[in-house]
C-alpha cells in the first residue's frame, strides 16, 4: 500500500469516527423540553425574561441539554389544571417549572424554592399585620386579593370577603400582576394579599414606594391555614426517569437557582 493510499484510508476512517461521535453527541444533547406560558411575566415569556426561563437554563446547562419550549398559556380556559392536562399529562414536554410540591396527581421533583402569600402596602403606612389574617387593621382598610387563592377563603372565613376587591390576573391571558400593584399605588386598595413570586419582581423594579410582609400560616381560631408553599418541577409521565437527575441538579445548583430568585425578589424559604 502506498503512503498516499494509507493516508486517504486513515482520513476516511477518521471521518467515520467523527460522524459516529457527532451522532452520539447529538443524541446526548436532546433538548430539555419545557411547557411554559409565552406571556406571563415574571414567570416566563417567549423572550426568556422570566425567572422560570432562567431556572430552566440553569437546569438545561447542568444536564448538557439545550432548552426548548412548548408554549401554552397557564391562563387558558380551565386554568392551570387544564394546562397540566393538555401538556404535561400528554407528554408534550419533559417538565414544567412550577408545580406545588406534593401534588397528588402529578410526578414532581424535590422543591427548588418555597414562598408565601404576602401583604402588599405603601411604605410608611402604620399597618400592624403581625396577627396575619386576624390582624385587626384588616377590618378598617381597603383589601385586594387574587381570586381562587387561599387568601380568598381566609377572607371569607372572617367575614371580610364582600368588602374586598377581587383581581383575576391569574385567569386572564393578557393581564399582568402589575395591575394589582397599581391599584395599591393609586390608593384603590390599601392592603393587597397576593402570591410573592407574582409581584416581588415588579415591586423591586417599578414600585419602590410599596413593600411586602409575609402572611403567616396561623390564625386565631381553628386549624392553621396554609399560605406557604414549596414549588417543584412537574415531570411528564413518560419522562419520570428524569426525576433523579433533576433532583441532583437542584441539589448541586442551589446557589445558581437562589441567585435567579434573588434577582426576581423571590425569597427562598428553607
N, C-alpha and C positions, 0 to 999 in steps of 0.2 A: 504493500500500500504506500502510495506516495505521501509525502508530508502534506501536500495541499489537500488531498482527499481526506487525510486524517483530521486536519483542521476543520474541513467542512463538516465531517461527521460529528466532531465534538460540538460545533456550533449548533447543529440540528438537535443534538441531544440536550444541549443547554436550553434551547428554545422550548422543547417539550417539557422540560422540568419547570421552566418559568411559567408556562401555560398551566401546568397542573397546580403549581404553587399559587398562581393568581386565582384559579378557580376555587381552591380551598380557602384562600383569604376572603374571596367574595362571599362564599357560603358562611364563613365565620362571622362576617360583618353584616349579616342580615339585619335590616333596620329594626329598631325597637319601636313598634307602632303604639301610638298613644291616642286614645279618643279624648278630645278636648273641645271646649267651646271656642268658636272662632272670634267672638266679640264680647268678652266678659271680663274686662279688667276689674280688679287687679289679679284675677286668676289666670286667664290666658287670652291670647288673641293670635291672629294669623302672622303678626309681625314678631311674635316671640317675646312680647314685653311683659308678660305676667309672671308671677312667682312660680306657678305650675310649669310654665315653659322653662324657666331657669333650673328648677329642680330636675326636670326631665333631662335636660342637657347634662347635668352632673351625673345622673344615673347612666345615661347612654354612653358617656365618655368612659365611665368606670367599667362598663361592660364591653367596651370596644365596639359599640354598635351605634350607627347614626340614628337620630330620632326622626321618625316620620309620623305625621299627624293624620288622623281620621277626624275630620271636623264634623261636629254635631252639637247643637245647642243644648245646654243644660236646661234651658228655659222653654223648651218646645211644649206643645200640648201634652199634658200628662206629667210635666215636670221632670225632676231628676230621676224618678223611678222609671219613667218611660225612656229616658236617655240610657239608663242601665240596660233595660230590656232590649232596646233596639241596637245596642252597640256592644257592650261588654258581654252580655249573656249570649249574643250571637257570634262571638269571637271575631268581631270586626277589627279588633286591635288586641295587643298584648295586655295593656294596662290602662287604667285611668289614674289620675293623680290625687283624687280627693274622695276617699271613702271612709266613713266613720269606722274606727277600729271595733271589731266585734260584730259587724253586720252578720245577721243570721242567714242571709240568702246568697251572699257572695263570697268568693275567695279573696283573701287580703293578706298583706304583709304586716310586719311589725309597724307600729306607728312611727312616722318621721317628724311629726310635730303635734303639739297639743295646744288648744287655745280656748277662749271663753267668750261668752257674750259680755258686752260692756255697756256701761252708761256713757253717753257722749254729751257734753255740755260745754258752754263757754267758760274759758278760764276766768277766774276771779269771782265766779258765782258762788255764794256761800251754801252750797248744797251738801248736806251731810247724808251721804249714801252708804255709810258704814253698816247699816242694817240690811243692805241688799234690797231685795224686792219688798221688804217690810219697812223700809225707811219712811218715816212719817212725811218727809218732804214730798214724796211722790203723790200725796193726796192734795198738794197745793200748787203743782206745776203742770204745764202742758207736756204730755208724754207722747212720744212717737215710737212705733215698733214695726218690725218686719213681720208681715203676715205669715202664718204657717210655721212659726218658730216657737221654741219653749217659752220665751217671754210673753207671747200672746196668751198661753194658758196660765202663766203666772199672774198676769194682769186680771184675767177673768176670775181666777180664784179669789182675788182680793177686791173684786167689785170695781176695778179701775178701767176695764176694757172699753166701756161705752163712751167715756170721755177722752179716750186716747185716739191719736191719729194713726191709721194703718198705712203702711207702704208695701208695695208688692213688686219691688225691683227684681226679686228672685223668680218672678213669673213672666216678666216682660222682656223679650229678647233684645229690645233696643234701649232699655233703661240702664242707668248706671247707679251704683250705690252713692255716687256723689250727690244725687238728688236729695237723699235723706240728710246728708250733712248740710246741704244748702238750706234746708228747712230750719235747722238749728241756727245756722249763721244769720238767717233772716228773721229769727225770732218767732217763727210759726210753731216751733217746738222748743221747749226748754231742755228736756232730757230725752235723748234718743236711746233706745235699747236695741242693740244690734250685734251681729257677729263680728268680732275684732278683725279677722283677716279681710273682711269685705271693705273695711273703712280705714284701717291703720295707715295704709299707703297714701290715701288721699288726704288724710289729716296732716301727715308729715309733709306732703308736697304742696297742698293747696289751701289748707285751713289751719294756719298757725294759731288762730285765736281759740281753737277747740282743743279739748283734752278728753281723755278716757279714764274710766275707773272700772275695774272688773266686777262683774256680778258674781257674788259667792254662791256656792251650792248649799245654801242654808235658807231656812225660813222659820218664822216664829212658831207656827203650828203645823202639825202633820209631818209626813216624811220629807226628807231633804229633796229639793228639786235639783235637776241637773242642768247646769249652764256651762260646764266644762266638757270638752270632747277631744279625744285623741283621733288623729286622722292618719290613715294608711293609704297605700296604693291598692286599688282594686285590680285583681288579676282575672283574666278571662278563663273560663273552664278548660279550654283546650291548651292553655299555657300555664297551668298551675305548677308545672315543673320548674318554672322560673322563680317561685317564691323564695326558695333557699338562697339563690343568687342575689335576688333583690334585697333580702334581709341582710346579707353580708355587706352589700354596698351601703345600705342605710347605716349599718353599724360602723363601717370603716370611713364613711364620708360625713360624719356628724358635723364636723367643723365647716365644711363647704356648704352643707344644707343650712346650717344655722346662719351663715353669712348671708345667704339668699334671703332668709326670712327676716333677718335684721334689716336688710336693705328695704324690705317692704313693710317694716314696722309691725311684724307679726311676732309677738313674744312666744318663744318655745317654752312650754312648761315641762318640768322634769317628769 
